Amino acid sequence: MNRLETLFESPGLQGGDMPKQLQELYGGRLALPDATVYGNFVTSIDGVAAIKSELRSSLGISGGNPGDRLIMGLLRAWADVVLVGAGTLRAHPGGLWTPAQAYPLATESFRRLREQAGLTIAPQFAVLSGSGRLDTREPSLKSATVITTQLGRTRLEGALPKTATIVAAGDETFGPAAAIDILRSQGHGRILTEGGPTVMAGLIKEKVLNELFLTISPVLAGRNGGSTRPGFINGIAFEPHDFIGAILMSVRLYGSHLFLRYELPSSDYKDCRAPLAAGVNKLG
Ligand SMILES: NC(=O)c1ccc[n+]([C@@H]2O[C@H](COP(=O)([O-])OP(=O)(O)OC[C@H]3O[C@@H](n4cnc5c(N)ncnc54)[C@H](OP(=O)(O)O)[C@@H]3O)[C@@H](O)[C@H]2O)c1
């Protein structure tokens, strides 16, 4: 593939140690802080992130764009753990959430990146499930951490391979921040979430998401009402005075696909809204 074109990069952005192949393809060096929660999503131009009736609908939305696959691989390569919700696992049967599965052509470079960074051979995989209703034959669950309720644990114990870890984060419900605490207690610093929209809503509501990588795929998907085609946040709606502000850190291009990187200030999401609010006031 050709290299991604860099349209904008925030001057403060740090570059990490990456094998030459990855630097050339990405058009620079990508790094993530040692302790961070970052999300990666793709949407259509009109904001559709999932088509609930379709398996692997995010792949349909991205069109398998090589730039999108490369960034997905890179973000996984930097991760200690990849966290998804049960809905995403169900929609991607057979998925492995490894760097190599995202972009096989850079398998060796991903391995070297992790080795140079002192990371384990592959990121750990973690799933959030309230119900515990998972297909326990999924290959990704073999050595996964499943964060669930007491009911979920009862359902899954004995059904999952012994190499998997089941943690009950609450009796009946729990917030994703509790899941992040559990992953941190396992020693994971860089936590990548690939969704889906329900998990994302929880992470944003609880203000634990630090960065967002968003691919805008050049397609118009449309909606017919209802919630079968959510955006990448589903299950929470902020009032205009509570919108969450974000700071643009990087913009890349591959063909007509756009790759945006945003920072969400972790202390108080509203901090970065000040300029936006001022602009709105000026307009009267
Ligand atoms: N465009 C993209 O980049 C992208 C990325 C990922 C996924 N997707 C798409 O998103 C769709 C799935 O959407 P989704 O919203 O259902 O996915 P999801 O967020 O991955 O999964 C939702 C499920 O996760 C569990 N969960 C979430 N928050 C929880 C909490 N606080 N406590 C306990 N369990 C919790 C629940 O599982 P239980 O039902 O087991 O209780 C819930 O039903 C699929 O079509 C997939 O392809 C798109």
The ligand as a Gaussian input file, in Angstrom:
#p B3LYP/6-31G(d) Opt

LIG

0 1
 N      -17.773000       0.947000      13.614000
 C      -16.969000       0.422000      14.496000
 O      -15.809000       0.803000      14.566000
 C      -17.465000      -0.670000      15.401000
 C      -16.658000      -1.131000      16.450000
 C      -17.149000      -2.141000      17.270000
 C      -18.403000      -2.676000      17.067000
 N      -19.136000      -2.224000      16.028000
 C      -20.477000      -2.785000      15.794000
 O      -21.282000      -2.523000      16.925000
 C      -22.334000      -3.496000      16.972000
 C      -22.511000      -3.998000      18.375000
 O      -23.007000      -2.934000      19.155000
 P      -23.210000      -3.047000      20.720000
 O      -23.508000      -1.704000      21.256000
 O      -24.158000      -4.160000      20.991000
 O      -21.774000      -3.569000      21.140000
 P      -20.930000      -3.615000      22.453000
 O      -20.853000      -2.301000      23.118000
 O      -19.653000      -4.252000      22.009000
 O      -21.654000      -4.685000      23.378000
 C      -22.736000      -4.418000      24.179000
 C      -22.785000      -5.498000      25.222000
 O      -21.628000      -5.413000      26.041000
 C      -21.948000      -5.717000      27.378000
 N      -21.778000      -4.500000      28.161000
 C      -21.607000      -3.239000      27.739000
 N      -21.486000      -2.399000      28.783000
 C      -21.560000      -3.178000      29.888000
 C      -21.496000      -2.910000      31.281000
 N      -21.327000      -1.682000      31.763000
 N      -21.639000      -3.944000      32.120000
 C      -21.829000      -5.187000      31.670000
 N      -21.892000      -5.506000      30.362000
 C      -21.764000      -4.501000      29.502000
 C      -23.391000      -6.183000      27.353000
 O      -23.294000      -7.579000      27.115000
 P      -24.410000      -8.680000      27.467000
 O      -25.426000      -8.546000      26.389000
 O      -23.683000      -9.972000      27.428000
 O      -24.940000      -8.352000      28.825000
 C      -23.962000      -5.435000      26.174000
 O      -25.106000      -6.018000      25.622000
 C      -21.941000      -4.585000      15.993000
 O      -22.749000      -4.447000      14.840000
 C      -20.490000      -4.290000      15.654000
 O      -20.131000      -4.692000      14.368000
 C      -18.706000      -1.212000      15.217000

